[in-house]
Amino acid sequence: MLELREIECLITLSEQLHFGRTAHELHISQSRVSRLLRDAEQKVGGQLFDRSSRHVRVTALGQVLIDRLRPLYEQLNDAYSEAVAQSRGTAGTTRLGFTGAAGGGYAAKLIRAARTYAPECRIVLREVPCVDLLGPLRRGEVDMLVARLPIREPDLTVGPVLGHEPRVLAVPLDHPLAGRVSVRIEDIAGETVFRLANTAPSYWRDHQVPLVTPAGRTLRLGQEVRTCQEILSLTAAGQGVAPLAESVARYYAQPDVAFVPIRDLPTTSVALVWRTTEENARIRALAYCGRQLGAEKEVLLDRSA
């Protein structure tokens, strides 16, 4: 009886008709290809390939055998792939939520990474409105969420961090701080900042837009806002200033708004979040991909330092 490796060698050699290319395709040596062919021919009891220094050709006997073996080999591979997918539990669909263009950018990178590690997992993107940050996740409308931290909810698991971003201050182009190289949060103590709508936990809102400076001065609160576009439009109109993540400057740049680095606020982080009780193999696979992305980001930051 022919062994699987011998069958694989016969089929590949019939396609490549070259010992070197066959060896490369199978990741083995040319001498190993020759041995596998010789062993197969001894078991069959006839010559399967004509070979010389100039050419390699399939014999009539070899063609009959390979034509019968090929569909069986393909079925065997399909059965193996299906078994692996089922054992991993990653076959199926995962709905990935994100907010805004920056969240969509992280989600896109995660999908690209998952194509290699869990190709059998189908990922469907769902944009989550800022007005209902955690609602779609809790209601089961999405399975995972690309979310800006902090998230400290007892029913949710915070997974791998996908990236860290410095903070910037959005100011009107004609604002006195617009020409600064950087600012401190203390520099805006007399300014108006926008109130984030009550759509996320209070600790989350306080982290995104600090309401008290390190010296204890309370910032004035302006209009309630729900989207980045609202924030920047009001900023451009001179209605206030806004501490934001650096990615907002990249995705929502406006000609009438300047973005100045804030040097005394901690970076803001983006991570994967899911319902703890609903964790499954697909979620764990995507979390693994997220850890790889986060690690790559850290390496890039180290190299640029």
Disulfide bonds with the S-S distance in Angstrom:
none
